[in-house]
Amino acid sequence: DLEVHFSPAGYIGLARVDGQTTNVCGLLRRGSCDLRASFHEIAAAAGFRDLGRRLATAQAVRDSFCAVAALDYKRPAISDDSLRVGDRSALIPPVTGHGMTIALQSSTTGVPSLLAWSRGEARWEQAKSAAARRQRRRFASRIRAARTLHPFLLDARARHLARTLHRRGLLPVGLMYRLMHR
């Protein structure tokens, strides 16, 4: 089960983990809320009043709250000598729900290059470049689609247009899903 809620401050997604637990994750504009508050207060302050009321009745998993600031969804410039995996190789906007999948898949995509380097079959620079090429080929279309869609989710007029198109059956939800999950 998945729910996504939008406000001018950003969006919050809820994904069922099991019969008792739901993961709640938000992407909110800086300054839209006080991160020292409880999550239901954060949600309400960021414009999710109904959701905030629902979350007020939920029991948070102790020590599970995490906040991250200043995410940059542009391709990171490689300026060091590392082979990048996970979010350092490709940070996909969270609306796709596949950030952890890409993080893990990028690790496995780098394995052949690391093996070649460890066996002395490739220099480090070659291994690093080959891994980066494989990652780009594997994730380029997903990331491009997500990066194209993401800014529209944060714009009130674009969300209104999307709601109108969806109500009329004109929003290509299936196509959008396929583009972000290739």
C-alpha positions in Angstrom: 0.0 0.0 0.0 1.2 3.5 -0.9 -0.2 6.9 -0.2 1.3 10.2 -1.3 0.2 13.6 0.0 1.1 17.0 -1.5 1.2 20.5 -0.1 3.0 23.7 -1.2 5.8 22.7 1.2 6.5 19.3 -0.5 5.2 15.8 -0.2 4.9 13.0 2.3 4.6 9.3 1.3 3.4 6.4 3.4 4.3 2.9 2.5 3.1 -0.2 4.5 6.0 -2.3 5.8 3.9 -5.0 7.4 0.6 -5.4 9.1 1.6 -3.2 12.0 4.1 -0.8 10.6 4.0 2.0 8.0 7.1 3.9 6.8 6.4 7.7 6.6 8.8 9.8 4.5 8.6 13.4 3.6 10.4 15.8 1.3 9.7 19.3 2.6 11.0 22.7 1.7 13.6 24.1 4.1 11.9 26.3 6.7 8.4 24.8 6.3 8.5 23.2 9.7 10.4 22.7 12.9 12.2 19.4 12.8 12.4 19.3 16.6 8.7 18.7 16.7 6.9 15.4 16.5 6.3 14.1 13.0 2.5 14.7 13.2 3.3 18.3 14.2 5.8 18.6 11.3 3.2 17.3 8.9 0.5 19.7 10.1 2.8 22.7 10.0 3.9 21.8 6.5 0.2 21.9 5.3 -0.8 18.3 5.8 -3.4 19.0 8.5 -5.5 15.9 8.0 -2.5 13.6 7.7 -1.1 15.3 10.8 -4.2 14.3 12.7 -3.9 10.7 11.5 -0.3 10.5 12.5 -1.0 11.9 15.9 -2.8 8.6 16.7 0.1 6.5 15.5 2.9 5.2 17.6 6.3 6.1 16.2 9.1 3.5 16.1 11.6 4.6 18.7 14.8 6.2 17.3 13.6 5.8 13.7 13.2 9.5 12.9 15.9 10.8 10.5 16.3 14.2 8.7 18.6 15.0 5.8 19.2 18.5 4.5 20.1 20.0 1.1 19.7 17.0 -1.2 21.0 17.6 -4.7 19.4 15.5 -7.5 21.8 16.7 -10.1 24.5 14.3 -11.2 27.4 14.6 -8.7 30.7 15.8 -10.1 33.4 13.1 -9.6 36.4 15.0 -8.2 38.1 12.3 -6.2 39.6 8.8 -6.9 36.6 6.8 -5.6 34.4 4.3 -7.3 30.9 5.5 -6.4 28.0 3.4 -5.4 24.6 4.0 -3.8 23.5 7.7 -3.5 27.0 8.9 -4.4 26.6 7.3 -7.9 23.0 8.4 -8.6 20.5 10.1 -6.2 17.0 9.6 -7.6 14.2 11.8 -6.5 12.3 10.0 -3.8 8.9 10.2 -5.5 9.8 7.0 -7.4 10.2 5.0 -4.3 13.3 3.2 -5.6 16.2 5.0 -4.0 17.3 2.0 -2.0 16.9 -0.3 -5.0 19.2 1.8 -7.1 21.6 2.1 -4.2 21.9 -1.7 -4.0 21.8 -2.3 -7.7 24.6 0.3 -8.3 26.8 -1.7 -5.9 26.3 -4.9 -7.8 26.8 -3.1 -11.1 30.3 -2.1 -9.9 31.4 -5.7 -8.9 32.8 -6.7 -12.3 35.0 -3.6 -12.4 36.2 -4.2 -8.8 37.0 -7.8 -9.6 39.0 -6.9 -12.7 41.0 -4.4 -10.6 41.6 -6.8 -7.7 42.9 -9.4 -10.2 45.2 -6.9 -11.8 43.3 -7.0 -15.1 42.5 -3.3 -15.0 44.0 -0.1 -13.6 42.0 1.7 -10.9 41.0 4.5 -13.3 39.7 2.0 -15.9 37.7 0.1 -13.2 36.2 3.3 -11.9 35.3 4.5 -15.4 33.8 1.1 -16.5 31.7 1.0 -13.3 30.4 4.5 -13.9 29.5 3.7 -17.5 27.6 0.5 -16.5 25.7 2.5 -13.8 24.8 5.2 -16.3 23.5 2.7 -18.8 21.5 0.8 -16.2 19.9 3.8 -14.5 19.9 6.7 -17.0 16.3 6.4 -18.2 14.8 5.9 -14.7 16.7 8.9 -13.3 16.0 11.1 -16.3 12.3 10.4 -16.0 12.2 10.9 -12.2 14.3 14.2 -12.5 11.9 15.4 -15.1 8.8 14.7 -13.0 10.1 15.7 -9.6 10.1 19.5 -10.1 6.4 19.4 -11.2 5.4 17.7 -8.0 6.7 20.7 -6.0 4.8 23.2 -8.1 1.2 24.0 -7.1 0.0 24.8 -10.6 1.6 21.7 -12.1 0.0 19.5 -9.4 -3.4 21.1 -10.1 -3.0 20.4 -13.8 -2.0 16.8 -13.0 -5.1 16.3 -10.7 -7.3 17.7 -13.4 -5.8 15.4 -16.1 -6.0 12.4 -13.7 -9.7 13.1 -12.9 -10.4 13.1 -16.7 -8.5 10.0 -17.3 -5.8 11.8 -19.3 -2.8 11.5 -17.1 -0.6 8.7 -18.4 0.1 7.1 -15.0 1.1 3.7 -16.5 3.6 5.3 -18.9 5.1 7.4 -16.1 5.4 4.4 -13.9 7.1 2.4 -16.7 9.6 5.2 -17.4 10.7 5.4 -13.8 10.9 1.6 -13.3 12.8 0.4 -16.3 
